[in-house]
């Protein structure tokens, strides 16, 4: 195993071990239109209500959305950031595995 690949793998695994909670899905901010006909959200141009934080994720292949309070969005934002970073780091680990297999010399160069 290449020493450089080994060092990169160790650095990635160390960073993963230091991550805190990782919340799946995304934090989004929605703007809504209400039902009142005389509301500013129905003007031209519309001035929609919001932003309202929401957590979206996939469950059994379906998108599920849950409304959050602003303080929840603030509290959980680092968790969403951790999940994004975790995905980036696992992608890097996969790439390292490909590089290792190619460096071993018995793997096609495609």
Biopython code that builds the backbone (N, CA, C, O; Angstrom):
import numpy as np
from Bio.PDB.StructureBuilder import StructureBuilder

atoms = [
    (1, "UNK", "N", (0.846, -1.176, 0.000)),
    (1, "UNK", "CA", (0.000, 0.000, 0.000)),
    (1, "UNK", "C", (0.890, 1.238, 0.000)),
    (1, "UNK", "O", (1.858, 1.314, 0.757)),
    (2, "UNK", "N", (0.565, 2.190, -0.837)),
    (2, "UNK", "CA", (1.336, 3.416, -0.925)),
    (2, "UNK", "C", (1.241, 4.200, 0.382)),
    (2, "UNK", "O", (0.167, 4.330, 0.970)),
    (3, "UNK", "N", (2.363, 4.706, 0.811)),
    (3, "UNK", "CA", (2.378, 5.468, 2.064)),
    (3, "UNK", "C", (1.508, 6.717, 1.960)),
    (3, "UNK", "O", (0.822, 7.077, 2.916)),
    (4, "UNK", "N", (1.532, 7.380, 0.799)),
    (4, "UNK", "CA", (0.726, 8.574, 0.592)),
    (4, "UNK", "C", (-0.766, 8.251, 0.698)),
    (4, "UNK", "O", (-1.518, 8.984, 1.340)),
    (5, "UNK", "N", (-1.186, 7.166, 0.073)),
    (5, "UNK", "CA", (-2.594, 6.761, 0.158)),
    (5, "UNK", "C", (-2.972, 6.429, 1.597)),
    (5, "UNK", "O", (-4.066, 6.759, 2.055)),
    (6, "UNK", "N", (-2.069, 5.782, 2.291)),
    (6, "UNK", "CA", (-2.311, 5.427, 3.690)),
    (6, "UNK", "C", (-2.460, 6.670, 4.563)),
    (6, "UNK", "O", (-3.332, 6.721, 5.430)),
    (7, "UNK", "N", (-1.618, 7.661, 4.338)),
    (7, "UNK", "CA", (-1.703, 8.904, 5.101)),
    (7, "UNK", "C", (-3.002, 9.650, 4.804)),
    (7, "UNK", "O", (-3.653, 10.166, 5.712)),
    (8, "UNK", "N", (-3.368, 9.701, 3.530)),
    (8, "UNK", "CA", (-4.628, 10.365, 3.158)),
    (8, "UNK", "C", (-5.819, 9.656, 3.784)),
    (8, "UNK", "O", (-6.738, 10.307, 4.281)),
    (9, "UNK", "N", (-5.812, 8.324, 3.765)),
    (9, "UNK", "CA", (-6.907, 7.546, 4.357)),
    (9, "UNK", "C", (-6.995, 7.806, 5.864)),
    (9, "UNK", "O", (-8.087, 7.985, 6.403)),
    (10, "UNK", "N", (-5.857, 7.825, 6.533)),
    (10, "UNK", "CA", (-5.833, 8.085, 7.976)),
    (10, "UNK", "C", (-6.378, 9.474, 8.285)),
    (10, "UNK", "O", (-7.142, 9.643, 9.235)),
    (11, "UNK", "N", (-5.992, 10.464, 7.495)),
    (11, "UNK", "CA", (-6.476, 11.832, 7.712)),
    (11, "UNK", "C", (-7.992, 11.911, 7.539)),
    (11, "UNK", "O", (-8.672, 12.580, 8.317)),
    (12, "UNK", "N", (-8.516, 11.236, 6.531)),
    (12, "UNK", "CA", (-9.965, 11.228, 6.289)),
    (12, "UNK", "C", (-10.691, 10.550, 7.440)),
    (12, "UNK", "O", (-11.693, 11.066, 7.935)),
    (13, "UNK", "N", (-10.191, 9.399, 7.867)),
    (13, "UNK", "CA", (-10.835, 8.669, 8.959)),
    (13, "UNK", "C", (-10.769, 9.451, 10.271)),
    (13, "UNK", "O", (-11.696, 9.386, 11.078)),
    (14, "UNK", "N", (-9.686, 10.184, 10.485)),
    (14, "UNK", "CA", (-9.575, 11.018, 11.679)),
    (14, "UNK", "C", (-10.619, 12.127, 11.653)),
    (14, "UNK", "O", (-11.250, 12.413, 12.671)),
    (15, "UNK", "N", (-10.803, 12.751, 10.495)),
    (15, "UNK", "CA", (-11.811, 13.808, 10.387)),
    (15, "UNK", "C", (-13.222, 13.248, 10.584)),
    (15, "UNK", "O", (-14.056, 13.877, 11.236)),
    (16, "UNK", "N", (-13.488, 12.075, 10.026)),
    (16, "UNK", "CA", (-14.804, 11.446, 10.216)),
    (16, "UNK", "C", (-15.060, 11.187, 11.702)),
    (16, "UNK", "O", (-16.159, 11.431, 12.199)),
    (17, "UNK", "N", (-14.040, 10.692, 12.407)),
    (17, "UNK", "CA", (-14.198, 10.389, 13.822)),
    (17, "UNK", "C", (-14.481, 11.638, 14.656)),
    (17, "UNK", "O", (-15.069, 11.538, 15.733)),
    (18, "UNK", "N", (-14.075, 12.805, 14.176)),
    (18, "UNK", "CA", (-14.269, 14.041, 14.916)),
    (18, "UNK", "C", (-15.591, 14.738, 14.602)),
    (18, "UNK", "O", (-15.968, 15.693, 15.282)),
    (19, "UNK", "N", (-16.291, 14.266, 13.579)),
    (19, "UNK", "CA", (-17.579, 14.876, 13.249)),
    (19, "UNK", "C", (-18.590, 14.606, 14.360)),
    (19, "UNK", "O", (-18.558, 13.562, 15.011)),
    (20, "UNK", "N", (-19.464, 15.545, 14.556)),
    (20, "UNK", "CA", (-20.543, 15.363, 15.517)),
    (20, "UNK", "C", (-21.729, 14.699, 14.833)),
    (20, "UNK", "O", (-21.564, 14.008, 13.828)),
    (21, "UNK", "N", (-22.925, 14.909, 15.376)),
    (21, "UNK", "CA", (-24.127, 14.318, 14.781)),
    (21, "UNK", "C", (-24.283, 14.747, 13.320)),
    (21, "UNK", "O", (-23.970, 15.879, 12.951)),
    (22, "UNK", "N", (-24.772, 13.821, 12.504)),
    (22, "UNK", "CA", (-24.976, 14.083, 11.076)),
    (22, "UNK", "C", (-26.438, 13.819, 10.736)),
    (22, "UNK", "O", (-26.903, 12.680, 10.781)),
    (23, "UNK", "N", (-27.155, 14.887, 10.395)),
    (23, "UNK", "CA", (-28.583, 14.793, 10.108)),
    (23, "UNK", "C", (-28.782, 14.553, 8.611)),
    (23, "UNK", "O", (-28.296, 15.331, 7.790)),
    (24, "UNK", "N", (-29.489, 13.484, 8.252)),
    (24, "UNK", "CA", (-29.726, 13.235, 6.829)),
    (24, "UNK", "C", (-30.710, 14.247, 6.264)),
    (24, "UNK", "O", (-31.537, 14.795, 6.992)),
    (25, "UNK", "N", (-30.617, 14.489, 4.977)),
    (25, "UNK", "CA", (-31.555, 15.387, 4.321)),
    (25, "UNK", "C", (-30.988, 16.781, 4.188)),
    (25, "UNK", "O", (-29.777, 16.996, 4.249)),
    (26, "UNK", "N", (-31.903, 17.731, 4.003)),
    (26, "UNK", "CA", (-31.513, 19.119, 3.765)),
    (26, "UNK", "C", (-32.356, 20.064, 4.595)),
    (26, "UNK", "O", (-33.517, 19.795, 4.906)),
    (27, "UNK", "N", (-31.742, 21.169, 4.941)),
    (27, "UNK", "CA", (-32.459, 22.263, 5.566)),
    (27, "UNK", "C", (-32.775, 23.257, 4.460)),
    (27, "UNK", "O", (-31.869, 23.777, 3.808)),
    (28, "UNK", "N", (-34.051, 23.520, 4.250)),
    (28, "UNK", "CA", (-34.487, 24.453, 3.209)),
    (28, "UNK", "C", (-35.326, 25.549, 3.853)),
    (28, "UNK", "O", (-35.852, 25.387, 4.954)),
    (29, "UNK", "N", (-35.438, 26.660, 3.146)),
    (29, "UNK", "CA", (-36.265, 27.767, 3.616)),
    (29, "UNK", "C", (-37.322, 28.046, 2.562)),
    (29, "UNK", "O", (-37.014, 28.352, 1.410)),
    (30, "UNK", "N", (-38.563, 27.933, 2.978)),
    (30, "UNK", "CA", (-39.695, 28.070, 2.064)),
    (30, "UNK", "C", (-40.362, 29.424, 2.238)),
    (30, "UNK", "O", (-40.361, 30.015, 3.318)),
    (31, "UNK", "N", (-40.931, 29.894, 1.131)),
    (31, "UNK", "CA", (-41.753, 31.102, 1.104)),
    (31, "UNK", "C", (-43.123, 30.685, 0.596)),
    (31, "UNK", "O", (-43.235, 29.986, -0.411)),
    (32, "UNK", "N", (-44.164, 31.117, 1.301)),
    (32, "UNK", "CA", (-45.511, 30.645, 0.990)),
    (32, "UNK", "C", (-46.444, 31.789, 0.615)),
    (32, "UNK", "O", (-46.199, 32.955, 0.924)),
    (33, "UNK", "N", (-47.507, 31.414, -0.052)),
    (33, "UNK", "CA", (-48.615, 32.313, -0.371)),
    (33, "UNK", "C", (-49.815, 31.854, 0.443)),
    (33, "UNK", "O", (-50.104, 30.659, 0.504)),
    (34, "UNK", "N", (-50.512, 32.789, 1.065)),
    (34, "UNK", "CA", (-51.655, 32.424, 1.898)),
    (34, "UNK", "C", (-52.956, 32.486, 1.079)),
    (34, "UNK", "O", (-52.936, 32.750, -0.123)),
    (35, "UNK", "N", (-54.076, 32.239, 1.755)),
    (35, "UNK", "CA", (-55.368, 32.174, 1.071)),
    (35, "UNK", "C", (-56.089, 33.515, 1.023)),
    (35, "UNK", "O", (-57.091, 33.646, 0.321)),
    (36, "UNK", "N", (-55.603, 34.505, 1.751)),
    (36, "UNK", "CA", (-56.288, 35.805, 1.760)),
    (36, "UNK", "C", (-56.131, 36.508, 0.422)),
    (36, "UNK", "O", (-55.012, 36.684, -0.061)),
    (37, "UNK", "N", (-57.230, 36.905, -0.171)),
    (37, "UNK", "CA", (-57.202, 37.540, -1.491)),
    (37, "UNK", "C", (-56.558, 38.924, -1.448)),
    (37, "UNK", "O", (-55.962, 39.345, -2.439)),
    (38, "UNK", "N", (-56.661, 39.639, -0.331)),
    (38, "UNK", "CA", (-56.126, 40.995, -0.239)),
    (38, "UNK", "C", (-54.729, 41.053, 0.375)),
    (38, "UNK", "O", (-54.271, 42.138, 0.735)),
    (39, "UNK", "N", (-54.062, 39.957, 0.501)),
    (39, "UNK", "CA", (-52.742, 39.889, 1.139)),
    (39, "UNK", "C", (-51.646, 40.322, 0.160)),
    (39, "UNK", "O", (-51.780, 40.167, -1.054)),
    (40, "UNK", "N", (-50.563, 40.868, 0.717)),
    (40, "UNK", "CA", (-49.417, 41.295, -0.094)),
    (40, "UNK", "C", (-48.766, 40.130, -0.842)),
    (40, "UNK", "O", (-48.038, 40.351, -1.810)),
    (41, "UNK", "N", (-49.016, 38.905, -0.410)),
    (41, "UNK", "CA", (-48.420, 37.760, -1.110)),
    (41, "UNK", "C", (-49.106, 37.509, -2.455)),
    (41, "UNK", "O", (-48.617, 36.713, -3.256)),
    (42, "UNK", "N", (-50.222, 38.173, -2.706)),
    (42, "UNK", "CA", (-50.938, 38.032, -3.983)),
    (42, "UNK", "C", (-50.739, 39.254, -4.874)),
    (42, "UNK", "O", (-51.337, 39.341, -5.947)),
    (43, "UNK", "N", (-49.911, 40.190, -4.443)),
    (43, "UNK", "CA", (-49.660, 41.405, -5.218)),
    (43, "UNK", "C", (-48.827, 41.084, -6.446)),
    (43, "UNK", "O", (-48.392, 39.950, -6.646)),
    (44, "UNK", "N", (-48.612, 42.114, -7.271)),
    (44, "UNK", "CA", (-47.779, 41.955, -8.459)),
    (44, "UNK", "C", (-46.646, 42.967, -8.366)),
    (44, "UNK", "O", (-46.902, 44.150, -8.591)),
    (45, "UNK", "N", (-45.432, 42.592, -8.056)),
    (45, "UNK", "CA", (-44.956, 41.236, -7.803)),
    (45, "UNK", "C", (-45.329, 40.783, -6.386)),
    (45, "UNK", "O", (-45.500, 41.606, -5.487)),
    (46, "UNK", "N", (-45.450, 39.492, -6.207)),
    (46, "UNK", "CA", (-45.850, 38.976, -4.893)),
    (46, "UNK", "C", (-44.737, 39.143, -3.856)),
    (46, "UNK", "O", (-43.553, 39.056, -4.178)),
    (47, "UNK", "N", (-45.136, 39.382, -2.621)),
    (47, "UNK", "CA", (-44.221, 39.414, -1.485)),
    (47, "UNK", "C", (-44.620, 38.244, -0.579)),
    (47, "UNK", "O", (-45.460, 38.382, 0.310)),
    (48, "UNK", "N", (-44.005, 37.112, -0.826)),
    (48, "UNK", "CA", (-44.406, 35.884, -0.150)),
    (48, "UNK", "C", (-44.069, 35.908, 1.332)),
    (48, "UNK", "O", (-43.175, 36.638, 1.761)),
    (49, "UNK", "N", (-44.778, 35.115, 2.104)),
    (49, "UNK", "CA", (-44.545, 34.959, 3.536)),
    (49, "UNK", "C", (-43.330, 34.054, 3.744)),
    (49, "UNK", "O", (-43.076, 33.142, 2.957)),
    (50, "UNK", "N", (-42.602, 34.317, 4.793)),
    (50, "UNK", "CA", (-41.453, 33.475, 5.094)),
    (50, "UNK", "C", (-40.214, 34.320, 5.246)),
    (50, "UNK", "O", (-40.312, 35.545, 5.310)),
    (51, "UNK", "N", (-39.065, 33.711, 5.305)),
    (51, "UNK", "CA", (-38.809, 32.293, 5.072)),
    (51, "UNK", "C", (-39.153, 31.425, 6.279)),
    (51, "UNK", "O", (-38.998, 31.829, 7.431)),
    (52, "UNK", "N", (-39.621, 30.231, 5.975)),
    (52, "UNK", "CA", (-39.945, 29.237, 6.996)),
    (52, "UNK", "C", (-39.002, 28.051, 6.825)),
    (52, "UNK", "O", (-38.957, 27.454, 5.749)),
    (53, "UNK", "N", (-38.246, 27.697, 7.868)),
    (53, "UNK", "CA", (-37.314, 26.571, 7.751)),
    (53, "UNK", "C", (-38.063, 25.240, 7.707)),
    (53, "UNK", "O", (-39.087, 25.055, 8.364)),
    (54, "UNK", "N", (-37.517, 24.323, 6.912)),
    (54, "UNK", "CA", (-38.080, 22.979, 6.810)),
    (54, "UNK", "C", (-36.943, 21.984, 6.593)),
    (54, "UNK", "O", (-35.906, 22.310, 6.016)),
    (55, "UNK", "N", (-37.169, 20.768, 7.073)),
    (55, "UNK", "CA", (-36.215, 19.662, 6.916)),
    (55, "UNK", "C", (-36.815, 18.708, 5.899)),
    (55, "UNK", "O", (-37.921, 18.201, 6.090)),
    (56, "UNK", "N", (-36.082, 18.463, 4.815)),
    (56, "UNK", "CA", (-36.550, 17.510, 3.815)),
    (56, "UNK", "C", (-35.567, 16.347, 3.746)),
    (56, "UNK", "O", (-34.358, 16.515, 3.905)),
    (57, "UNK", "N", (-36.130, 15.156, 3.503)),
    (57, "UNK", "CA", (-35.310, 13.956, 3.362)),
    (57, "UNK", "C", (-36.130, 12.892, 2.651)),
    (57, "UNK", "O", (-37.343, 13.029, 2.488)),
    (58, "UNK", "N", (-35.461, 11.842, 2.235)),
    (58, "UNK", "CA", (-36.129, 10.718, 1.578)),
    (58, "UNK", "C", (-36.360, 9.605, 2.586)),
    (58, "UNK", "O", (-35.460, 9.222, 3.333)),
    (59, "UNK", "N", (-37.582, 9.095, 2.592)),
    (59, "UNK", "CA", (-37.930, 7.919, 3.384)),
    (59, "UNK", "C", (-38.644, 6.959, 2.447)),
    (59, "UNK", "O", (-39.695, 7.287, 1.895)),
    (60, "UNK", "N", (-38.073, 5.773, 2.270)),
    (60, "UNK", "CA", (-38.629, 4.771, 1.363)),
    (60, "UNK", "C", (-38.888, 5.348, -0.025)),
    (60, "UNK", "O", (-39.912, 5.056, -0.643)),
    (61, "UNK", "N", (-37.959, 6.166, -0.512)),
    (61, "UNK", "CA", (-38.050, 6.713, -1.851)),
    (61, "UNK", "C", (-38.982, 7.907, -2.001)),
    (61, "UNK", "O", (-39.153, 8.420, -3.107)),
    (62, "UNK", "N", (-39.579, 8.353, -0.921)),
    (62, "UNK", "CA", (-40.494, 9.494, -0.983)),
    (62, "UNK", "C", (-39.907, 10.658, -0.197)),
    (62, "UNK", "O", (-39.311, 10.467, 0.863)),
    (63, "UNK", "N", (-40.080, 11.862, -0.725)),
    (63, "UNK", "CA", (-39.613, 13.041, -0.035)),
    (63, "UNK", "C", (-40.572, 13.385, 1.094)),
    (63, "UNK", "O", (-41.783, 13.486, 0.897)),
    (64, "UNK", "N", (-40.006, 13.561, 2.273)),
    (64, "UNK", "CA", (-40.780, 13.912, 3.463)),
    (64, "UNK", "C", (-40.261, 15.257, 3.956)),
    (64, "UNK", "O", (-39.053, 15.481, 4.030)),
    (65, "UNK", "N", (-41.186, 16.143, 4.291)),
    (65, "UNK", "CA", (-40.820, 17.475, 4.760)),
    (65, "UNK", "C", (-41.422, 17.715, 6.139)),
    (65, "UNK", "O", (-42.587, 17.402, 6.382)),
    (66, "UNK", "N", (-40.632, 18.262, 7.019)),
    (66, "UNK", "CA", (-41.108, 18.608, 8.357)),
    (66, "UNK", "C", (-40.743, 20.072, 8.618)),
    (66, "UNK", "O", (-39.593, 20.473, 8.445)),
    (67, "UNK", "N", (-41.724, 20.853, 9.030)),
    (67, "UNK", "CA", (-41.472, 22.251, 9.378)),
    (67, "UNK", "C", (-40.669, 22.324, 10.665)),
    (67, "UNK", "O", (-40.852, 21.520, 11.580)),
    (68, "UNK", "N", (-39.778, 23.302, 10.716)),
    (68, "UNK", "CA", (-38.961, 23.525, 11.904)),
    (68, "UNK", "C", (-39.179, 24.941, 12.409)),
    (68, "UNK", "O", (-39.518, 25.844, 11.644)),
    (69, "UNK", "N", (-38.981, 25.118, 13.689)),
    (69, "UNK", "CA", (-38.965, 26.463, 14.246)),
    (69, "UNK", "C", (-37.597, 27.079, 13.930)),
    (69, "UNK", "O", (-36.624, 26.344, 13.760)),
    (70, "UNK", "N", (-37.504, 28.398, 13.848)),
    (70, "UNK", "CA", (-36.205, 29.018, 13.538)),
    (70, "UNK", "C", (-35.080, 28.585, 14.478)),
    (70, "UNK", "O", (-33.946, 28.391, 14.040)),
    (71, "UNK", "N", (-35.389, 28.432, 15.768)),
    (71, "UNK", "CA", (-34.335, 28.018, 16.702)),
    (71, "UNK", "C", (-33.897, 26.577, 16.438)),
    (71, "UNK", "O", (-32.738, 26.230, 16.665)),
    (72, "UNK", "N", (-34.817, 25.740, 15.961)),
    (72, "UNK", "CA", (-34.431, 24.371, 15.589)),
    (72, "UNK", "C", (-33.515, 24.404, 14.373)),
    (72, "UNK", "O", (-32.521, 23.680, 14.323)),
    (73, "UNK", "N", (-33.842, 25.235, 13.401)),
    (73, "UNK", "CA", (-32.998, 25.347, 12.206)),
    (73, "UNK", "C", (-31.590, 25.785, 12.599)),
    (73, "UNK", "O", (-30.605, 25.252, 12.088)),
    (74, "UNK", "N", (-31.496, 26.760, 13.508)),
    (74, "UNK", "CA", (-30.182, 27.218, 13.958)),
    (74, "UNK", "C", (-29.426, 26.101, 14.681)),
    (74, "UNK", "O", (-28.223, 25.928, 14.485)),
    (75, "UNK", "N", (-30.132, 25.357, 15.507)),
    (75, "UNK", "CA", (-29.504, 24.292, 16.297)),
    (75, "UNK", "C", (-29.033, 23.141, 15.409)),
    (75, "UNK", "O", (-27.964, 22.575, 15.634)),
    (76, "UNK", "N", (-29.835, 22.797, 14.400)),
    (76, "UNK", "CA", (-29.517, 21.625, 13.586)),
    (76, "UNK", "C", (-28.682, 21.932, 12.345)),
    (76, "UNK", "O", (-28.206, 21.003, 11.692)),
    (77, "UNK", "N", (-28.490, 23.197, 12.001)),
    (77, "UNK", "CA", (-27.680, 23.524, 10.824)),
    (77, "UNK", "C", (-26.312, 22.841, 10.858)),
    (77, "UNK", "O", (-25.899, 22.284, 9.841)),
    (78, "UNK", "N", (-25.586, 22.857, 11.991)),
    (78, "UNK", "CA", (-24.291, 22.152, 12.014)),
    (78, "UNK", "C", (-24.434, 20.654, 11.740)),
    (78, "UNK", "O", (-23.525, 20.047, 11.175)),
    (79, "UNK", "N", (-25.547, 20.056, 12.124)),
    (79, "UNK", "CA", (-25.757, 18.633, 11.862)),
    (79, "UNK", "C", (-25.895, 18.375, 10.361)),
    (79, "UNK", "O", (-25.366, 17.390, 9.846)),
    (80, "UNK", "N", (-26.607, 19.259, 9.665)),
    (80, "UNK", "CA", (-26.726, 19.130, 8.208)),
    (80, "UNK", "C", (-25.361, 19.343, 7.550)),
    (80, "UNK", "O", (-25.012, 18.653, 6.592)),
    (81, "UNK", "N", (-24.592, 20.305, 8.073)),
    (81, "UNK", "CA", (-23.238, 20.539, 7.561)),
    (81, "UNK", "C", (-22.362, 19.307, 7.779)),
    (81, "UNK", "O", (-21.576, 18.944, 6.904)),
    (82, "UNK", "N", (-22.492, 18.658, 8.945)),
    (82, "UNK", "CA", (-21.719, 17.444, 9.221)),
    (82, "UNK", "C", (-22.082, 16.329, 8.248)),
    (82, "UNK", "O", (-21.204, 15.603, 7.783)),
    (83, "UNK", "N", (-23.367, 16.188, 7.936)),
    (83, "UNK", "CA", (-23.791, 15.145, 6.998)),
    (83, "UNK", "C", (-23.206, 15.405, 5.614)),
    (83, "UNK", "O", (-22.765, 14.477, 4.936)),
    (84, "UNK", "N", (-23.205, 16.666, 5.199)),
    (84, "UNK", "CA", (-22.630, 17.013, 3.895)),
    (84, "UNK", "C", (-21.140, 16.689, 3.882)),
    (84, "UNK", "O", (-20.634, 16.125, 2.912)),
    (85, "UNK", "N", (-20.436, 17.047, 4.957)),
    (85, "UNK", "CA", (-19.000, 16.772, 5.028)),
    (85, "UNK", "C", (-18.737, 15.267, 5.069)),
    (85, "UNK", "O", (-17.781, 14.790, 4.457)),
    (86, "UNK", "N", (-19.571, 14.522, 5.780)),
    (86, "UNK", "CA", (-19.427, 13.073, 5.827)),
    (86, "UNK", "C", (-19.550, 12.464, 4.429)),
    (86, "UNK", "O", (-18.783, 11.571, 4.071)),
    (87, "UNK", "N", (-20.518, 12.947, 3.637)),
    (87, "UNK", "CA", (-20.660, 12.458, 2.255)),
    (87, "UNK", "C", (-19.410, 12.761, 1.439)),
    (87, "UNK", "O", (-18.946, 11.918, 0.671)),
    (88, "UNK", "N", (-18.857, 13.975, 1.606)),
    (88, "UNK", "CA", (-17.640, 14.339, 0.880)),
    (88, "UNK", "C", (-16.476, 13.419, 1.268)),
    (88, "UNK", "O", (-15.718, 12.964, 0.411)),
    (89, "UNK", "N", (-16.350, 13.159, 2.556)),
    (89, "UNK", "CA", (-15.238, 12.323, 3.020)),
    (89, "UNK", "C", (-15.391, 10.872, 2.575)),
    (89, "UNK", "O", (-14.400, 10.233, 2.222)),
    (90, "UNK", "N", (-16.608, 10.343, 2.586)),
    (90, "UNK", "CA", (-16.782, 8.955, 2.120)),
    (90, "UNK", "C", (-16.535, 8.866, 0.615)),
    (90, "UNK", "O", (-16.040, 7.848, 0.131)),
    (91, "UNK", "N", (-16.874, 9.918, -0.129)),
    (91, "UNK", "CA", (-16.528, 9.934, -1.558)),
    (91, "UNK", "C", (-15.016, 9.896, -1.747)),
    (91, "UNK", "O", (-14.508, 9.219, -2.641)),
    (92, "UNK", "N", (-14.301, 10.631, -0.895)),
    (92, "UNK", "CA", (-12.843, 10.611, -0.971)),
    (92, "UNK", "C", (-12.286, 9.224, -0.637)),
    (92, "UNK", "O", (-11.330, 8.768, -1.264)),
    (93, "UNK", "N", (-12.884, 8.560, 0.348)),
    (93, "UNK", "CA", (-12.439, 7.195, 0.676)),
    (93, "UNK", "C", (-12.656, 6.246, -0.498)),
    (93, "UNK", "O", (-11.806, 5.404, -0.788)),
    (94, "UNK", "N", (-13.792, 6.383, -1.170)),
    (94, "UNK", "CA", (-14.052, 5.545, -2.351)),
    (94, "UNK", "C", (-13.012, 5.800, -3.432)),
    (94, "UNK", "O", (-12.514, 4.865, -4.059)),
    (95, "UNK", "N", (-12.687, 7.072, -3.648)),
    (95, "UNK", "CA", (-11.688, 7.411, -4.652)),
    (95, "UNK", "C", (-10.327, 6.840, -4.275)),
    (95, "UNK", "O", (-9.589, 6.373, -5.142)),
    (96, "UNK", "N", (-9.994, 6.874, -3.007)),
    (96, "UNK", "CA", (-8.732, 6.278, -2.555)),
    (96, "UNK", "C", (-8.693, 4.780, -2.824)),
    (96, "UNK", "O", (-7.650, 4.244, -3.200)),
    (97, "UNK", "N", (-9.817, 4.107, -2.635)),
    (97, "UNK", "CA", (-9.871, 2.669, -2.909)),
    (97, "UNK", "C", (-9.601, 2.400, -4.386)),
    (97, "UNK", "O", (-8.897, 1.452, -4.731)),
    (98, "UNK", "N", (-10.161, 3.232, -5.250)),
    (98, "UNK", "CA", (-9.914, 3.080, -6.692)),
    (98, "UNK", "C", (-8.436, 3.313, -6.995)),
    (98, "UNK", "O", (-7.817, 2.550, -7.737)),
    (99, "UNK", "N", (-7.878, 4.378, -6.411)),
    (99, "UNK", "CA", (-6.460, 4.661, -6.631)),
    (99, "UNK", "C", (-5.584, 3.513, -6.128)),
    (99, "UNK", "O", (-4.595, 3.162, -6.771)),
    (100, "UNK", "N", (-5.941, 2.929, -4.984)),
    (100, "UNK", "CA", (-5.172, 1.815, -4.432)),
    (100, "UNK", "C", (-5.240, 0.603, -5.355)),
    (100, "UNK", "O", (-4.227, -0.048, -5.615)),
    (101, "UNK", "N", (-6.430, 0.308, -5.842)),
    (101, "UNK", "CA", (-6.582, -0.834, -6.744)),
    (101, "UNK", "C", (-5.769, -0.624, -8.015)),
    (101, "UNK", "O", (-5.157, -1.564, -8.521)),
    (102, "UNK", "N", (-5.757, 0.589, -8.527)),
    (102, "UNK", "CA", (-4.977, 0.874, -9.737)),
    (102, "UNK", "C", (-3.485, 0.829, -9.436)),
    (102, "UNK", "O", (-2.698, 0.386, -10.273)),
    (103, "UNK", "N", (-3.088, 1.282, -8.251)),
    (103, "UNK", "CA", (-1.674, 1.262, -7.885)),
    (103, "UNK", "C", (-1.158, -0.159, -7.688)),
    (103, "UNK", "O", (0.031, -0.419, -7.872)),
    (104, "UNK", "N", (-2.053, -1.084, -7.313)),
    (104, "UNK", "CA", (-1.655, -2.473, -7.129)),
    (104, "UNK", "C", (-1.257, -3.127, -8.439)),
    (104, "UNK", "O", (-0.607, -4.172, -8.438)),
    (105, "UNK", "N", (-1.639, -2.525, -9.556)),
    (105, "UNK", "CA", (-1.220, -3.024, -10.859)),
    (105, "UNK", "C", (-2.062, -4.125, -11.436)),
    (105, "UNK", "O", (-1.818, -4.518, -12.577)),
    (106, "UNK", "N", (-3.040, -4.656, -10.726)),
    (106, "UNK", "CA", (-3.860, -5.726, -11.281)),
    (106, "UNK", "C", (-5.302, -5.250, -11.534)),
    (106, "UNK", "O", (-6.242, -6.045, -11.529)),
    (107, "UNK", "N", (-5.447, -3.959, -11.751)),
    (107, "UNK", "CA", (-6.758, -3.361, -11.983)),
    (107, "UNK", "C", (-6.716, -2.606, -13.290)),
    (107, "UNK", "O", (-5.712, -1.954, -13.576)),
    (108, "UNK", "N", (-7.766, -2.663, -14.102)),
    (108, "UNK", "CA", (-7.744, -1.919, -15.366)),
    (108, "UNK", "C", (-7.651, -0.410, -15.133)),
    (108, "UNK", "O", (-8.098, 0.092, -14.102)),
    (109, "UNK", "N", (-7.077, 0.299, -16.083)),
    (109, "UNK", "CA", (-6.884, 1.746, -15.963)),
    (109, "UNK", "C", (-8.111, 2.536, -16.421)),
    (109, "UNK", "O", (-7.955, 3.689, -16.824)),
    (110, "UNK", "N", (-9.297, 1.988, -16.379)),
    (110, "UNK", "CA", (-10.471, 2.733, -16.846)),
    (110, "UNK", "C", (-11.145, 3.456, -15.735)),
    (110, "UNK", "O", (-12.149, 4.131, -15.958)),
]
sb = StructureBuilder()
sb.init_structure("model")
sb.init_model(0)
sb.init_chain("A")
sb.init_seg("    ")
for serial, (resi, resn, name, xyz) in enumerate(atoms, 1):
    if name == "N":
        sb.init_residue(resn, " ", resi, " ")
    sb.init_atom(name, np.array(xyz, "f"), 0.0, 1.0, " ", f" {name:<3s}", serial, name[0])
structure = sb.get_structure()
